[in-house]
Amino acid sequence: MGDRRRISQYVAKVPTLDVRSTVADLVALGEQRWPTPVVSDDGVLLGAVQPTASTLPPSTPIEQVMVPAPGTIRPELRIDEVIERLDRDGLDHVFVTAVDGVLLGLVVSEELHA
């Protein structure tokens, strides 16, 4: 039958960067295991920055190194649907956003299998 619980129970808050940030701001967040979301002033997810970007020159604008429009899911999806989608896409994490694109957080597949 599958897991009927909603993914909203597993959304973790994550540090974010403003689109006007630099790599120095990314480094200031400390070591990140997952991509860091880049959000607009009103919290809309615009992109994500891979942890490896922290090795770039500190003055590098985040806007130049972010991956635009990362994949997202909605908080009302069932856990089994999300696990299936992540497995199918070969991903270990996904951002969760509201219908209006506002970032709610991150879901990590290993947390769902626990």
C-alpha positions as CSV (number, residue, x, y, z in Angstrom):
1,M,0.0,0.0,0.0
2,G,2.9,2.4,0.6
3,D,3.6,5.1,3.0
4,R,0.7,7.5,3.0
5,R,2.3,10.2,5.2
6,R,3.0,13.6,3.7
7,I,6.5,14.7,2.9
8,S,5.9,17.9,4.8
9,Q,6.8,16.0,8.0
10,Y,10.4,15.6,6.7
11,V,11.2,19.1,5.4
12,A,14.4,20.4,7.0
13,K,15.1,24.1,7.2
14,V,18.4,24.9,5.4
15,P,20.6,28.0,5.3
16,T,19.9,30.2,2.2
17,L,21.8,32.7,0.2
18,D,20.5,35.9,-1.3
19,V,20.9,36.3,-5.1
20,R,23.2,39.2,-4.4
21,S,25.6,37.0,-2.3
22,T,29.1,36.1,-3.1
23,V,31.1,32.9,-2.6
24,A,32.4,34.5,0.6
25,D,28.8,34.4,2.0
26,L,28.7,30.7,1.0
27,V,31.9,30.0,2.9
28,A,30.6,31.9,5.9
29,L,27.7,29.4,6.2
30,G,30.3,26.7,7.0
31,E,30.6,23.3,5.4
32,Q,27.5,22.3,3.5
33,R,26.6,18.7,2.7
34,W,23.8,19.6,0.2
35,P,23.4,22.4,-2.3
36,T,22.6,25.8,-0.8
37,P,19.4,27.4,-2.0
38,V,19.5,30.8,-3.5
39,V,16.3,32.8,-2.8
40,S,14.8,36.1,-3.8
41,D,13.9,38.8,-1.2
42,D,10.5,37.2,-0.8
43,G,11.9,33.7,-0.3
44,V,11.2,32.3,-3.8
45,L,13.7,29.6,-4.8
46,L,15.8,30.9,-7.7
47,G,18.7,28.4,-7.8
48,A,21.1,26.3,-5.8
49,V,24.9,26.4,-5.3
50,Q,26.9,23.2,-5.1
51,P,29.2,22.9,-2.0
52,T,32.2,22.8,-4.3
53,A,31.6,26.4,-5.2
54,S,33.2,27.4,-1.9
55,T,36.6,26.8,-3.5
56,L,36.0,29.7,-6.0
57,P,37.4,33.2,-5.4
58,P,35.5,34.8,-2.5
59,S,34.3,37.8,-4.6
60,T,32.6,35.5,-7.2
61,P,28.9,36.4,-7.4
62,I,26.6,33.6,-6.4
63,E,24.3,34.4,-9.4
64,Q,27.2,33.3,-11.7
65,V,27.7,29.9,-10.1
66,M,24.2,28.9,-9.1
67,V,22.3,26.2,-11.0
68,P,19.0,28.0,-11.9
69,A,15.6,26.5,-11.2
70,P,16.5,23.4,-9.3
71,G,14.0,20.6,-9.1
72,T,11.3,20.9,-6.4
73,I,8.4,19.0,-5.0
74,R,5.3,20.2,-3.1
75,P,4.8,19.5,0.6
76,E,1.6,17.6,0.1
77,L,3.2,14.7,-1.8
78,R,3.2,11.3,-0.1
79,I,6.4,9.9,1.2
80,D,6.3,6.9,-1.1
81,E,5.8,9.2,-4.1
82,V,8.9,11.2,-3.2
83,I,11.0,8.1,-2.6
84,E,10.0,6.7,-6.0
85,R,10.7,10.0,-7.7
86,L,14.1,10.5,-6.1
87,D,15.1,6.9,-6.9
88,R,13.9,7.2,-10.5
89,D,15.9,10.5,-10.9
90,G,19.0,9.2,-9.1
91,L,18.8,12.0,-6.5
92,D,19.5,11.9,-2.8
93,H,17.7,15.2,-2.0
94,V,15.1,17.7,-3.3
95,F,13.9,21.1,-2.4
96,V,10.4,21.6,-1.2
97,T,8.5,24.7,-2.2
98,A,5.0,26.1,-1.9
99,V,2.9,26.6,-5.0
100,D,4.2,30.2,-5.2
101,G,7.8,29.0,-5.3
102,V,8.7,30.0,-1.7
103,L,11.3,27.7,-0.3
104,L,10.1,25.6,2.6
105,G,13.2,23.5,3.0
106,L,15.0,20.3,1.9
107,V,14.1,16.6,2.0
108,V,17.0,14.1,2.0
109,S,16.2,10.5,0.8
110,E,18.2,8.8,3.6
111,E,15.8,10.5,6.1
112,L,12.8,9.0,4.4
113,H,14.3,5.4,4.4
114,A,15.0,5.6,8.2
